Amino acid sequence: MAKLQFVEFKLHVRGQMRSLARFVLMPDGEVRVVILYPEAAHVVERIIKDGAIGDRLYTLEDGPLFLKYFVEAYQSRACFVTPIAEMEEEEALRGAPEGGAPS
């Protein structure tokens, strides 16, 4: 099975740092969003709409450049994006179980 690059968007939710979504670079070059904390899907939708700002606005279709600038765009105490890492495809694309956040 292939390893895919990914980052996770993390945010303080109810006093805890939570992974809201995983942004996975697919073999076709686009980024797929995997919701990890369904209760905050609206936050993830807003982040996707805002894109990642570098020398221009990058969207999910910009693949690796989106990941690069997305990591740089969100680095604060309240929220951040993890460094780019790799994970097996099946695990990378696994979202939250029905009804809640992943364990």
N, C-alpha and C positions, 0 to 999 in steps of 0.2 A: 504494500500500500504506500502511496506517495505521502511525503511530508509537505505541508503547506505553510507558508508564512502567515502570521496573524499578529494582531494587537488586540488588547482589550481596553474598553473605556470603563473607567472606574469612577464612582461618585459616592460621596457621603450620603447615605440614606438612613434616616432614623438612627443616627449616631454610629452607624457602621459603614465601613468602606465596602461597597458592593461592585461587582463586575456587572455592568448593565448590558453590554453587548460585546461580541467578538467580531472583528472585521478581518475576514479571511481572504487572502489573495488566491484566486482560483487559477487553474492552469491556463484558462483563456485570457488571463490578464486583468479581469475585472475583480472587484472586491464584493464579496457576499457578506451580508450582515446576519449574524446569528444572535437572536435575542436571548439573553441569559437571565434577565430579571423583568418578567412581563409587566409588572406594575409600573415600570418606568419606560415603557415603550414610547410614550409621547416625547420623552427627553431624547431618546435615540433618534426618533423621526426628525426632531428639530436640528440635531447635530448633523444628520445626513443632509438636510436641506441647506444648512449653512456651509457645508463643504469644508475643505481645509485650505487655508490661505498660505501661499508661498509667494513666488514671483507672479502668480496668478491664482485664480480659484480652481482648486482641484476637486473632482467628484469621484464617486466610486468607480466610474469607468476609466479613470486614470491609473488604476491599479497601484503599482509600486510607488508612484509619486504621491498618490493620495495617502498611503500609509506613512511615508516619510514625513510629509508636512502635517499630517494628523497628529503624529507623535509630538512634533514641535509645538503645535497649536494649543495643546491641553496639558499644561504642567503647572498645577497649583496645589495648594493644600486641600482644596475642596473637591477637585477632580483632576484626573490625569489619564493619559494613555500609556500603557506599558510599552517598553521597547519591543521592536520587531523580534519575534521568535518563530520557531517552527514546531509543528505538532502533526501527528498522523491525521490524515484527511478525515477519517470517520469521527475521531474525537473532536477535531476542530469544528466540524459542522453540526455537532450535537448541541442542541439548545436546552433550555430549561424544561424539566419534566412538566407534564400537565399540572396546572394549578400552582406553580410556584417557582422559586429560584432553585438553581441547582444545589445539590448538597456538597 
